Amino acid sequence: MEIPPPDAGKLLQSWMEWERGDVTPGRVMANLKTGGMRRLLEELAAQGGEAAAGAGMTAGAADGGDVAGSWAPVV
């Protein structure tokens, strides 16, 4: 059986359900796992080096360095 490719729209929908408080963290993790989040992240990470160089990201952001100033959690 072949696993279907990840659907970014469905993954985002699952994430947004959690942000709104509609589902528990465990449920959203299960939805992200079955929805192919790992595969999507692996694909993005593989492209990340090329995209980071083309987008002019700083070295710290491209290699996972401190980017806390550019992101704030939503509580």
Long-range contacts (C-beta under 8 A, 24 or more apart in sequence): 3-36, 3-39, 4-36, 5-36, 5-39, 6-35, 6-36, 6-37, 6-39, 6-40, 6-43, 7-35, 7-36, 8-40, 10-35, 11-35, 11-36, 11-37, 11-40, 19-74
